Amino acid sequence: MRAVIALGANIENPQENIDLAIGLLREATDIHAVSSMYRTAPKGGPEQPDYINAVALSESDLPATDFLKMLHGIEKALGRERTVHWGPRTIDLDLIQYGSILSGSEELLLPHPRAHERRFVLEPWLEIDPDAHLLTHGRVVDLLAALLESEQ
C-alpha cells in the first residue's frame, strides 16, 4: 500500500534528524519519493523554534497498525519523547494516509484528521505527487489553494 508520511523536527539538529529518519525509513520500507524540506512556524503549543518539515511516499505490505508502530520505533530511536502536546520534538513522523484505508479507531486515525488543514503537509506532498488526493477531502492541490486563500 502507498503510505504518505509527514516528517517534522524542530530541536537538536532538525534537518539532520529528518535525514536520519528518512534513512531509517529507507531501511524499513520502499521509499519512492521525498520532498524538499520546508521551514514552518509552529502552530499551537508552547513557544518553540520553527519546524523543518518534509513528506515521503512509500510502499509497504505491512498492516496499517504495524506500519504506524514502525514509525513510532523510528521516532523512539531518534530520541522522541512525548511530553508536551504540540511541544518541540526531535522528530515527528505522522502517517497521513495508507492506501485507501479509513480508520477512526483510537489507535489509528486514517486519513490523518488534520492533514487538510496543514500547509506543512499539503505543500511538500503536492511537490512530490501533483495528482495526490487526500481521502474524504479531495485533491491536495485544491486543499492547498483553499488553505492559502484562507491565510490571506
N, C-alpha and C positions, 0 to 999 in steps of 0.2 A: 504494500500500500504506500501511497505517497504521503509523506509527512511534511508538514510545514512547521519549522522550528524557529521561534524568535529567540535571539540571544541578546543579553544586555549585561552591562557591568559598569560600576562607577567608583570602585575603590581598589586599591592595591594593584596598580597597573592594568586598568580595564581593557585596553587594546590587546595586551599580551594574554590576558585571561580569555578573551574572546578567541584569539588564535589557538590557545591551548584547548579550549572547549571544542573548536572545530576539528582539531587534530584527534581528540578522543572520539568525537562523533564519527570521523572517517574510519577509525579502528572498529567501531561498533556497528556501523550501518553504511549503506551505499549512498554517499552524498553526491547529488547531481549538480547542485549549484549553490553558491554562497554569494550574497550581495556584498556591496561595498559597506563600509562602516559609516554610521551616521551618529553625529553628536546631538543629543536631545536633552533639554531641560527636564528635571524630574517633575512629575505630577503628583501632588499629594504627599503625605508623609512628612517627616522632619526635614529641616534644611540639610542639603547634601550636594555633592558635586554633580555636574552633568553626567549623563549616561553615554556610553558608546553602545550602539545597537546595530544588529545585523539580522538577516533572515537566511536560513539554509533550507534547501529542499532535499529530501532523502527518500529512498525506497526501502521498505522493510517488510518482512513476513511475520514479524512479532505481533502478538495480540496487542491492542492499544494500551492496556494497563501495563504490560511488560515493557513497552516502548517508553512509557512515562517513567517507570521505575529506572530504566536505563538512564534517562535524562537526569533524574534525581541523583543517581550514582555518580554521574559526571560532576554535577554541582557539588556534591559532598567531597569528591576527590580534589576539587579546586578550592575547597575551604568555605563553601557556602554555609552560613549559619542563618537560620530562620528565627530572628529575634524580634525585629521591629517590622510591623506591617508597613509595606511600601517604603521600607528603610533602605539605606545603602547596602550594596551587595557586591561581593567579589565576582559572582556570576549568577545569572538567572537564565534558565532555559525553559521556555514555555512551549507546550505543544499546542499549536494554533488550530491545526486541522489534521485529521488522519484518515485518508481515503474519504469515503462517504459516510463515515460513522457519526451518528448523532448520539450523544450520551449526556444525560442530566444527572448522573449519579454523583454522590458526594466525593467519591474518589477520582472521578474523571468527567470533566465538562468539555464536551466537543460539539461544535467548534468552540474555541475559547470565547467566553461570554462577552469580553470587552474588546476583542480584536478589531471590530468595525469602528471603534472609537479611538484607535491608537495609530497616529501618524507614523510612529516609530516601528510599527508592524507593517502597515499598508505600503508605505513608500519603498522600503527595501524589498518587500515581497514583489511589488509591481516591477521593480528593476529587473528581477531575475525570471519573472513569469508574467509577461504582459497580458496574457489571457486568463489570469487567475480569477477564480470565483471563491468566495467565502460562503460555505453552505449556510442556508437560511437568510443570507443577507444580500447576495448578488455579486456583481463584478467588482473586483478590487479597484479598478480604475474609477468606477462610479462612486464607490465608497470614499476613496481618497479625495475626489473632486468635491464631494459634499462636505467632507471634513474641512478641507482647505477653505471652502466658501464660508463655513460657519465660524472659522477662526478670524475672518476679516471684520 
